[in-house]
Amino acid sequence: MSRPPDDGALPPGTTGVVTVDLDRLRANWCALSKLVAPAVCAAVVKADAYGLGAGRCIPALAGAGCETFFVATLAEAAAARRLAPDAAIYVLDGVLPGAAPALAAIGAIPVLSSQHEIRAYSEFAHASGSRPAAALHVCSGLNRLGLTTGDVEALTLAPERLGGLDVRLVMSHLAAADNADDPMNKAQLAVFERLRALLPAARASLSASDGMMLGKRFHFDLARPGYALYGGQPSRSFRAPVAPVVSVHARILQIRDVPAGASVGYSGIWRAERPSRIATIAAGYADGIPRASSASNGTPGGKVAIGGHPAPIVGRVSMDLITVDVTELPDGLTQPGAWVELIGSKITLEEAGAAAGTIGYEILTRLGRRFHRIYQGGA
Ligand SMILES: *Cc1c(COP(=O)(O)O)cnc(C)c1O
């Protein structure tokens, strides 16, 4: 998986390559489906399938048997509809002003999070003489989106407000499911069970990738993994049964020897403490390597892997380039034109995130848009 790209298959001048293994994506979905069965496993494909390309990921997942997709926006739903004509497509951002007809026209299912949205979608239903499908999002403690307990109680007193809608799903979202010991998990489970019982009977969904690892009680009827599908490890407490889907490689442009005391890169934040060999690599923050993974003396940053050996970033990450210390590496590995792993079997999404003070999710969704993309498998 993390083999460097095959030069013969690349356009001339390629500086970096993002490789997406669609067979792994499908295998991950199948493994997560098994984990939650008999509950159904959906696929969250918002943000262009977490940056990996909805145009390739959605057909691969549909081919593996996935029939339910979650996106954030109407535009993402329209794209998903073209790729998966028969799937259920839920829109997490709900109904924005004026968007109801377009949502219904593509058969997307908005996730309604407020009384205002319920009113707007019901008015559209009434005006169009239809009974469109909708999902209800209740807030169980995240305090981001979702009907409050007060909103749900108000609906129980005026159930006709939901009369025009075909409520297909009642869902909520966990705040701290990446840590199995966090007391919020059980507290949110209890709130969800209570609010759900007050609403019309419909399928229920509580867990994203991390919540799926918390056991059966968190699975309900439908699980909503995103990050784990793409090979991320969402939980600090459990290993998800998934394998990496994405690897990123970039080329070494130049090797130079610098004397002790020389600084490397913008603002000279790193100085060689010994005679050092520096490799300059054709990848920078414009390619998704966070500038926060820069390193000064005493403050380590990110790492790359060359021929399986780790090499630390030294100095500032710039727009198009990083510099790494390869003093300890065998000469044969560090030639101009050689490939360096930025993400893959040696450098995980989680490690790359931690090195930049962020999470693997942010690394994944910002990966190399000017890099060449290779999709493997998926047919
Ligand atoms: C993004 C999102 C998910 C998927 O989360 P992952 O952690 O990537 O699995 C599920 N549900 C909601 C409401 C989301 O916003």
The ligand as a MOL file (V3000), in Angstrom:
LIG
                    3D

  0  0  0     0  0            999 V3000
M  V30 BEGIN CTAB
M  V30 COUNTS 15 15 0 0 0
M  V30 BEGIN ATOM
M  V30 1 C -19.1570 14.0120 10.2730 0
M  V30 2 C -20.2610 13.3330 10.9810 0
M  V30 3 C -20.2650 11.9310 11.1230 0
M  V30 4 C -19.0760 11.0770 10.7510 0
M  V30 5 O -18.0880 11.2570 11.7250 0
M  V30 6 P -16.7510 10.3860 11.7550 0
M  V30 7 O -16.1410 10.7200 13.0600 0
M  V30 8 O -15.9280 10.8520 10.5900 0
M  V30 9 O -17.1320 8.9650 11.6380 0
M  V30 10 C -21.3870 11.3410 11.6640 0
M  V30 11 N -22.4470 12.0860 12.0990 0
M  V30 12 C -22.4520 13.4300 12.0110 0
M  V30 13 C -23.6210 14.1880 12.5350 0
M  V30 14 C -21.3640 14.0950 11.4730 0
M  V30 15 O -21.3530 15.4380 11.4090 0
M  V30 END ATOM
M  V30 BEGIN BOND
M  V30 1 1 1 2
M  V30 2 1 2 3
M  V30 3 2 2 14
M  V30 4 1 3 4
M  V30 5 2 3 10
M  V30 6 1 4 5
M  V30 7 1 5 6
M  V30 8 2 6 7
M  V30 9 1 6 8
M  V30 10 1 6 9
M  V30 11 1 10 11
M  V30 12 2 11 12
M  V30 13 1 12 13
M  V30 14 1 12 14
M  V30 15 1 14 15
M  V30 END BOND
M  V30 END CTAB
M  END
